[in-house]
Amino acid sequence: MKIAKNTVVTVNYKLSDAQNNLIEEGAQPMVYLHGGYENTLPKIEEHLDGKEVGFTSQLQVEPDDAFGDYDAELVKVEDRKRLPEPLEVGMQFEGMADGAPDEEPMIFTVTEIADDKVVLDGNHPLAGMALRFELSVVDVRAATDEEIAHGHVHGAHGHHHGEDEGGDDSEPGDHFRSQPLH
């Protein structure tokens, strides 16, 4: 079966920067609903469209087609007392960008802690980077009507709509992986 709109694609991947420094090697494959559902980067979808199981390739995605350019205006310095303790580099908080009261809240990551000040960065960790993906298609199947209606994959490595949504009884890996990037 060829990858096309409304197919579920399973891809093993390795993610590096443009200098081939490894960023992430997927412990589990990325499983996504193909066809513009925003379950993966559009350039990955475009690259895989029409391909079949066994297709392998390398794809470089520039910042404009990945997580955008790094925006220095999304970096904030806050008083440490405004944030909860214990506080560690890497922790994330939801907040508003300066001068953007009408916009959606965004996630800020603690990047530095110095005495009574904390640096918070609202950029995606991969913003400003060209990304190199090694991709290997391991499965393609037709999506179910329910998956198409919901706009994402269900079941193993997808999102499961059970009786107790959000309960602790889900299987390992039984979650929605819109982006395998952290």
N, C-alpha and C positions, 0 to 999 in steps of 0.2 A: 504494500500500500504506500502511495506517495503522500508526503506531508502536504496538506492543503487545509483550507478553512474548515474548522470543526473537526479536526483530528487531535488526538491526545498524543503528544510526542514525549518520549523518554530519551534524555541525552546525558551521557557521561561527559563531564567537562573538567577542564583545568583552566584556572584564571591566573594570568600573569600581567605585569605591567609591560610597557613597550620595550623595556630592556630585558625581558624574560625573567624578572624576579618573581618567583611564585607568590601569589597572594592567597589563593585558595584552590585546593584540589577537592572536588566534591566527594565526600564520604558516601553520599547517596546521590543517585542521579537527579537531575532537574526534570520534573514532569510538569508539562504545561499544556494548556488548551491553545492551539494554534489558530490564528485568524483575527488578530487585532483586539484581543481581550485584555491587553496590557499585563499579561502574565510573565513576560520576559521582555528584554530590550527589542524594540522594533527591528533593529539591524540584524539581530540573531534570527528573528522570524523571516525576514527578507532573505537572508542567506540560506536558510534551511528549506524554504518553500520549494516544493516539487521534488525534494530528495527522498531517499528510502533508507530502510534499515541497512546499516553497514557503512553509510556515508561518514567519512571523517574529514575534517579540515581544520584550518587555523583561520581565525578572523580577528582583525584589529578593528576596534571601535573607538573613534575619537571622542573627546569629552562632550562635544555638542550632541552626540548620538548616544551618550551613556548617562552620566550624572551631572553634566554641565561643567562650566568653568568654575574655578574656585572664586568665591565672592568674599572678599575681606570684610565687607559690611555685615556679614553674618557672624562675625566674631565679636563677642561681648566680654567685658571684664566686669565682674560683679563682686560685691562684698561677700566674703565667705559666710558671714552671719546670716545672709539671706537664704542659704542652702542648708539642707539637713545634714546632720552628722550621723555616722561617720561618712566622710567624703573621700572619694578616690578618683584618680584619673581613669577615664573610660566610662564612668557613670553617665547616664543620660537623663535629661529632664525635658518636659514639654514646656514651651514658652512661646513668646511672641517676638518677632524681629522688631528692632527699634524702628519706630515711625510707621508701623504697619498694623494699626488697630483693627482694620476691617478684614485682614487676611486670616487664614487658618493658622492655628498653632503649629509650631514645628518642633522637631526634636533637636536639642542641643547636647553636645557631648563635652564633658569636662576634659580639657586637654592639658591644663597646667593648674597647679595649686601652689601659691606662694604667700606665706604668712597669712594676711587677712584678705587676699584677693584670689579670685578664681577665674580662669579663662574658659569661656563656653563657646563652642564652635557649632554653628547651625548648618554647615556644609555637610553633604554626604561624605563619608570617609574616602570615597573614591573620586570625589569631584576634582576636576582639573587633570585627570589622568587618562591617557590613552590606554585602553585595556585590550589584552590579547587573550582570546579564548581558543582553546583546543577543544573541539567538539566531536563527539562520536554518537551517532544516532543508534540506539539499541532497541527501540520499539516505536511503532506507529499503529494506532488503532482509531476507529471511528469513535467520536465522542457520543455519549448518551444524550438523549433529549434533555434530561435533567441538568447535565453538565453544561450544555449549551445555554439553557435557560438561566442558570446561575452564573455563567461566565467564568467557570474554573473547574478544574479536575476534582473528582471525588475519589475516595478510596485510598489505597496505598500510595503514600507520598503526595497525596492530594488533600482536599478538605472534606471532612465527613460531616454530614448533617444528621446527627443522631437524636435520640429522644432527649438526652441531657446535654445539649450543646454547651461546650465549655467544661464538661465534667472531666474527672481524672481517669475515666475508663477507656480512653482512646488508645489505639495501638501506637507503638513507637513509629515515628515517621508519618503518622496519619494527620498531617496538617497541611495547610496551604503554603506552597513555596512559590510566591510570586516572583521573587528574586533570590537567587542563591548567593547573593553578595551581602557582606556585612561590613 
